[in-house]
Amino acid sequence: MKKILSLFLATTLLCCLAGCKKDSDTPYDYDLSEYIRMPDYTAVQAEYDDPNVCTEEEIDDAIFQVMLTYAIFTEEEGRKAEPYDKVDLSYYCYLDGQVVEDLTEADTAIVIGQKTGDALKETIGDALIGAAANETVFTEYTFPDDDYYYGSYAGKTLQIETEVIRVSAAAVPECDDEFVASLEGYDFQTVADFRAVVREDILQQKLDNKMYAVWNAFCREVEVLKYPEPELEQYRQSYLEKYESTAAQYGVELEEFLTTYLQTDYDTFQADMQAYAEESVKTDMIFIQLSRLMNITISDEEYQAGVEEYYASAQAEFDSLEEFIEEYGEDVLRENLVWDKVLMQLVDSAKP
């Protein structure tokens, strides 16, 4: 059964098959202790909520977020925005005084207090409380240093100008047996059934968050002594080819694409490319070195079970398990399973 809470979809931490194949042509078949210095991996300390505990209040809050997606909104002239109102707006993001086009949206809408997983929009929404139509609201947002979703903006602070177009009040439906039974794609009969699945999703999200916290806490303590140039170059080329391909789709050369569509220059692009390559190589080296220190292997039985689990999450894109395996290749699948096992062993030994 697919998850009911879009908020609680599993976070892609590292090398998710659904998003990117790890290139098995990057073997790192040499002594990595010359390149990285790692702390003790058997007792990583990190901050996270207990992934075995879920309160009734947490379930109530999560269900309200689901109900909010089914709300009916009615515009009210002169209304000042309150939590859960829908605000139609245009917002403009600035970095060092220059508009950031790929983070700017016109004629869109935000529901205040709706948890979408997009911290930028949630911050904009929170700043709108008390605003009315035709008002302009200013706020700031600083991307986390480890923000993988927005990539090159990690650690940077945006200045945000939001123009309010209209404010609409929400009428949120009641969560009862009739409502949950009407949800397409699910076979709920009662609210109790619904709450049970929501509880499972919350616990899974807490486990995902624990993995994310433990991994980041460990990586912060890893010192890179030097980067292997062949692997760096491979990631640089991958990054370059991606943007060249996108520029070609727009019918322009790369530099014109950067200046016209991304409002950046080639020097900045190269710096971002280098940062991407270094972060990717660091991640590779940490996982590979941990797998060696932990002496991680994958049995045939673990391989079969793991591949079937991967396929279950991606089968909408493939006609068969065999096609899925052919697409990625056994070597890549085994490598990802090793990485999964490394991460779980790291997480299991962590301390809050």
C-alpha positions in Angstrom: 0.0 0.0 0.0 1.4 3.4 -0.9 1.9 5.9 1.9 -1.0 8.1 2.8 1.2 11.0 4.0 3.2 12.8 1.4 5.1 14.5 4.2 6.3 11.2 5.4 7.7 9.8 2.1 11.2 8.4 2.7 14.0 10.9 2.3 16.6 10.1 -0.3 19.7 10.1 1.8 22.5 9.0 -0.3 22.4 6.8 -3.4 18.7 6.0 -3.9 18.1 3.9 -7.0 14.9 5.7 -7.8 16.9 8.9 -8.3 20.4 8.2 -9.4 22.5 5.2 -10.3 25.9 5.1 -8.6 28.5 4.7 -11.3 30.2 1.3 -10.8 33.2 2.6 -13.0 34.4 4.4 -9.8 36.1 1.5 -8.0 38.3 3.3 -5.4 40.4 0.1 -5.4 43.2 1.4 -3.3 44.0 2.3 0.3 41.5 5.0 1.3 43.2 5.7 4.7 45.6 8.0 2.7 42.6 10.1 1.6 40.2 10.3 4.6 40.5 10.1 8.4 37.4 8.8 10.1 36.3 8.8 13.8 35.1 5.8 15.7 32.0 4.5 13.8 30.7 2.3 16.6 29.2 5.1 18.7 28.1 8.0 16.6 26.3 10.7 18.6 23.4 12.5 17.0 20.2 14.3 17.8 17.0 12.5 16.7 13.5 11.5 18.0 13.0 7.9 19.2 11.9 6.0 16.0 10.0 3.6 18.2 7.7 6.1 19.8 4.6 7.7 18.2 2.1 9.7 20.3 -1.6 10.2 19.7 -0.9 13.9 19.3 1.5 13.3 16.5 -1.0 11.1 14.7 -3.7 13.9 15.2 -1.3 16.5 13.7 -0.4 14.3 10.8 -4.0 13.5 10.0 -4.9 17.2 10.1 -2.2 17.7 7.4 -3.9 15.1 5.3 -7.3 16.7 5.8 -5.8 20.1 4.9 -5.1 18.8 1.4 -8.8 18.2 0.9 -9.9 21.6 2.3 -12.2 23.9 0.3 -10.9 27.5 0.2 -13.1 30.6 -0.1 -11.7 34.1 -0.8 -12.7 36.7 1.8 -12.2 40.4 0.9 -10.1 42.2 3.4 -9.2 39.0 5.3 -5.8 39.0 7.1 -4.1 35.7 6.6 -4.3 33.1 9.4 -2.8 29.7 9.8 -4.2 27.2 7.2 -5.5 30.0 5.0 -4.5 29.8 1.3 -2.6 32.8 0.0 -2.3 33.4 -3.7 0.9 35.2 -4.3 4.1 35.9 -6.2 7.4 35.7 -4.4 10.9 36.8 -5.5 14.1 35.5 -4.0 17.3 37.5 -3.9 20.8 36.5 -3.3 23.4 39.3 -2.8 20.9 41.7 -4.4 20.3 39.7 -7.5 17.0 37.9 -8.2 17.3 34.1 -8.2 15.1 33.1 -11.1 14.9 29.3 -10.4 13.7 30.0 -6.8 11.2 32.7 -7.8 7.5 32.0 -8.5 4.7 34.1 -9.8 1.0 33.5 -9.5 1.3 30.5 -7.2 -0.3 29.7 -3.8 0.8 28.6 -0.4 -1.3 27.2 2.4 0.0 28.6 5.7 1.1 25.9 8.0 0.9 23.1 5.5 3.9 20.8 5.9 5.1 20.0 2.4 8.7 19.2 3.1 9.7 22.4 1.3 11.2 24.5 4.1 11.6 27.6 1.9 7.9 27.8 1.1 6.9 26.9 4.6 9.0 29.8 5.8 7.3 32.1 3.3 3.9 30.9 4.5 4.7 31.5 8.1 5.7 35.1 7.3 2.4 35.8 5.7 0.3 35.6 8.9 -1.5 38.9 9.3 -1.0 40.0 5.7 -3.9 41.0 3.4 -4.4 41.2 -0.3 -2.1 43.8 -2.1 0.4 43.9 0.7 4.1 43.1 0.4 5.9 40.9 3.0 9.7 40.7 3.4 11.5 37.8 5.0 14.7 35.8 4.9 15.5 32.1 4.6 18.9 30.4 5.2 19.4 27.1 3.6 20.9 24.4 5.9 24.6 23.6 5.2 23.6 20.0 4.3 20.6 20.9 2.1 20.7 18.3 -0.7 17.5 19.3 -2.3 18.6 22.8 -3.2 22.2 21.8 -3.7 24.4 24.8 -4.5 22.3 27.1 -2.3 23.2 25.2 0.9 24.3 27.6 3.7 23.3 30.7 1.8 20.7 33.3 2.9 17.9 34.5 0.6 16.0 37.8 0.9 12.4 37.1 -0.1 9.8 39.7 -1.3 6.3 38.3 -1.4 3.3 40.1 -3.0 0.0 38.9 -1.7 -2.8 38.6 -4.3 -5.7 37.2 -2.3 -6.4 35.4 0.9 -8.9 32.5 1.2 -10.2 30.8 4.4 -10.1 27.0 4.7 -13.0 24.7 5.3 -11.3 21.5 6.4 -13.4 18.3 6.1 -14.1 16.0 9.1 -12.0 12.8 9.3 -14.7 10.1 9.7 -15.3 6.6 8.5 -17.1 7.9 5.4 -14.2 10.1 4.4 -11.4 7.6 4.9 -13.4 4.9 3.0 -13.6 7.3 0.0 -9.8 7.8 -0.3 -8.8 6.5 -3.7 -6.0 3.9 -3.8 -6.6 2.7 -0.2 -8.9 0.1 1.4 -9.6 1.9 4.7 -12.9 1.0 6.3 -12.6 3.0 9.5 -10.7 5.9 11.0 -9.0 3.4 13.2 -7.5 1.7 10.1 -6.4 5.1 8.8 -4.7 6.0 12.1 -2.8 2.7 12.2 -1.3 3.4 8.8 -0.5 7.0 9.7 1.3 5.7 12.8 3.4 3.4 10.7 4.3 6.2 8.4 5.3 8.5 11.3 7.6 5.8 12.8 9.2 5.2 9.3 9.8 8.9 9.0 11.4 9.0 12.4 13.7 6.2 11.4 14.5 8.0 8.1 15.3 11.2 10.1 17.5 9.2 12.5 19.5 7.8 9.6 19.9 11.3 8.1 21.0 12.7 11.5 23.4 9.9 12.2 24.9 10.0 8.7 25.4 13.8 8.8 26.9 13.7 12.4 29.4 11.1 11.3 30.3 12.9 8.1 31.0 16.1 9.9 33.7 14.4 11.8 35.4 12.8 8.7 38.5 14.7 7.6 39.4 14.6 3.9 43.2 14.5 3.6 43.1 14.7 -0.2 40.8 13.9 -3.1 41.6 11.3 -5.7 41.7 13.2 -9.0 40.3 10.4 -11.4 37.1 10.1 -9.4 36.8 13.9 -9.0 37.0 14.2 -12.8 34.4 11.6 -13.3 31.9 13.5 -11.2 32.9 16.8 -12.8 32.2 15.4 -16.2 28.8 14.0 -15.1 27.8 17.4 -13.7 29.0 19.2 -16.8 27.2 16.8 -19.2 24.0 17.3 -17.3 24.0 21.0 -17.7 25.2 20.9 -21.3 22.4 18.6 -22.1 19.9 20.9 -20.5 21.3 23.9 -22.4 21.0 21.9 -25.6 17.3 21.4 -24.9 16.9 25.2 -24.7 18.9 25.5 -28.0 21.8 27.5 -26.5 25.4 27.0 -25.5 26.2 26.3 -21.8 27.4 29.8 -20.9 24.4 31.5 -22.4 22.1 29.0 -20.5 23.9 29.9 -17.3 23.6 33.7 -17.7 20.2 33.8 -19.3 18.3 31.1 -17.3 20.2 30.6 -14.1 21.5 34.2 -13.6 25.0 32.9 -12.9 28.4 32.9 -14.6 30.7 30.2 -15.7 33.2 30.8 -12.8 30.4 30.2 -10.3 29.3 27.2 -12.2 32.7 25.7 -12.1 32.9 26.3 -8.3 29.6 24.6 -7.9 30.7 21.7 -10.1 33.9 21.3 -8.0 31.9 21.4 -4.7 29.5 18.7 -6.1 32.4 16.5 -7.2 34.2 16.8 -3.8 31.0 16.0 -1.8 30.2 13.0 -4.1 33.7 11.6 -3.8 33.7 12.2 0.0 30.5 10.2 0.3 31.9 7.4 -1.9 35.0 7.2 0.2 33.2 7.2 3.5 30.9 4.4 2.5 33.6 2.3 0.9 35.9 2.7 3.8 33.2 1.8 6.3 32.2 -1.2 4.3 35.8 -2.4 4.5 36.1 -1.7 8.2 32.8 -3.4 8.9 33.6 -6.3 6.6 30.2 -6.0 4.9 29.2 -8.6 2.4 25.9 -9.4 0.6 24.8 -13.0 0.4 22.8 -14.3 -2.5 19.7 -14.5 -0.3 20.2 -10.9 0.8 20.8 -9.8 -2.8 17.5 -11.4 -4.0 15.5 -10.0 -1.1 17.1 -6.5 -1.5 16.5 -6.4 -5.3 12.9 -7.3 -4.8 12.5 -4.5 -2.3 14.1 -2.0 -4.6 11.9 -3.2 -7.4 8.7 -2.8 -5.3 9.5 0.9 -4.9 10.2 1.4 -8.6 8.0 -1.1 -10.4 5.7 1.6 -11.9 8.7 2.4 -14.1 9.4 -1.2 -15.2 7.5 -4.0 -16.8 9.3 -6.7 -14.8 11.9 -7.5 -12.2 14.2 -8.7 -14.9 14.0 -5.4 -16.8 14.8 -3.6 -13.5 17.9 -5.7 -12.9 19.0 -5.2 -16.5 18.6 -1.4 -16.2 20.9 -1.1 -13.2 23.1 -4.2 -13.4 23.9 -6.7 -10.7 27.1 -4.9 -9.7 25.4 -1.6 -9.1 22.5 -3.3 -7.2 25.0 -5.2 -5.0 26.9 -2.1 -4.3 23.8 -0.2 -3.2 22.8 -3.1 -0.9 26.3 -2.9 0.7 25.8 0.8 1.2 22.3 0.2 2.7 23.8 -2.3 5.1 26.7 0.0 6.1 24.2 2.8 6.9 22.0 0.5 9.0 25.0 -0.7 11.0 26.1 2.8 11.6 22.6 3.8 12.7 22.1 0.8 14.9 25.3 1.7 16.9 24.4 5.4 17.2 23.8 7.1 20.5 21.2 9.9 21.0 
